Amino acid sequence: MVAAEIILWMALVYTLLGLAVGVPFVWRGVDQTDASAKQASLAFRLLLLPGCIALWPWVVKSWITPGKGTGHS
């Protein structure tokens, strides 16, 4: 039972970290990393949020070094 609780706590921490990164990224950071998303609607940004939460380490990396991970010119 202890192992399952540890795994659940780790999943909760990962999700909360993803939420802490995802919300500011969707609110402001997506404009910095992708030029075509500058005029994105709120609905589009809300669709990005679950992916940002799940993939938050990659989001942080791409947010810190904009332009290198997108492949767009």
Backbone torsions as a table, in degrees:
resi	resn	phi	psi	omega
1	MET	NA	-32.0	-178.2
2	VAL	-66.8	-40.8	-179.9
3	ALA	-62.6	-41.2	179.0
4	ALA	-64.8	-39.0	178.5
5	GLU	-66.0	-39.4	178.5
6	ILE	-63.9	-43.4	178.9
7	ILE	-63.1	-42.1	178.8
8	LEU	-65.6	-39.7	177.2
9	TRP	-65.2	-40.1	177.6
10	MET	-63.4	-40.6	177.8
11	ALA	-65.1	-38.2	178.1
12	LEU	-65.8	-44.7	179.0
13	VAL	-62.8	-43.4	178.9
14	TYR	-60.9	-43.4	180.0
15	THR	-66.3	-41.6	179.2
16	LEU	-66.6	-39.0	174.6
17	LEU	-63.3	-41.0	177.0
18	GLY	-62.2	-39.0	177.4
19	LEU	-67.3	-40.3	179.1
20	ALA	-65.7	-29.4	177.3
21	VAL	-88.1	-41.0	-172.9
22	GLY	-65.6	-43.4	-177.2
23	VAL	-63.7	-50.9	177.3
24	PRO	-64.6	-33.6	179.1
25	PHE	-65.4	-45.4	180.0
26	VAL	-67.2	-33.9	-178.0
27	TRP	-73.5	-44.8	-174.9
28	ARG	-127.0	-38.3	-169.7
29	GLY	-69.5	-29.3	-178.9
30	VAL	-63.3	-29.0	176.8
31	ASP	-66.9	-33.2	-177.8
32	GLN	-79.4	-30.2	-174.9
33	THR	-92.9	-24.9	-178.6
34	ASP	-138.2	113.2	-176.1
35	ALA	-64.1	-30.7	-178.4
36	SER	-74.2	-11.0	-179.5
37	ALA	-96.2	5.5	-178.0
38	LYS	-62.3	-35.2	-179.2
39	GLN	-101.3	23.3	-176.7
40	ALA	-68.5	145.7	179.8
41	SER	-79.0	168.5	177.8
42	LEU	-63.7	-37.3	179.2
43	ALA	-62.5	-41.7	177.6
44	PHE	-62.5	-43.5	-179.7
45	ARG	-65.2	-37.8	177.4
46	LEU	-67.8	-30.4	175.5
47	LEU	-69.4	-28.5	178.2
48	LEU	-74.4	-25.9	-172.0
49	LEU	-57.4	-47.8	179.9
50	PRO	-60.8	-38.1	177.5
51	GLY	-67.8	-37.8	177.4
52	CYS	-65.5	-36.6	178.0
53	ILE	-67.2	-43.8	-177.5
54	ALA	-70.9	-34.4	-174.8
55	LEU	-112.5	35.3	-172.5
56	TRP	-60.6	-32.0	177.0
57	PRO	-62.9	-40.1	177.8
58	TRP	-68.2	-36.7	178.8
59	VAL	-63.1	-43.1	178.3
60	VAL	-62.2	-43.4	179.7
61	LYS	-62.3	-45.5	-178.7
62	SER	-71.9	-26.5	179.5
63	TRP	-75.5	-35.9	-180.0
64	ILE	-72.0	-38.8	-179.6
65	THR	-117.3	73.7	-177.9
66	PRO	-67.4	145.8	176.3
67	GLY	93.9	-22.4	-177.8
68	LYS	-86.8	-29.3	-174.8
69	GLY	-96.4	-7.9	-173.5
70	THR	-86.4	-35.0	-178.5
71	GLY	80.8	0.5	178.0
72	HIS	-88.4	152.2	177.3
73	SER	-109.6	NA	NA
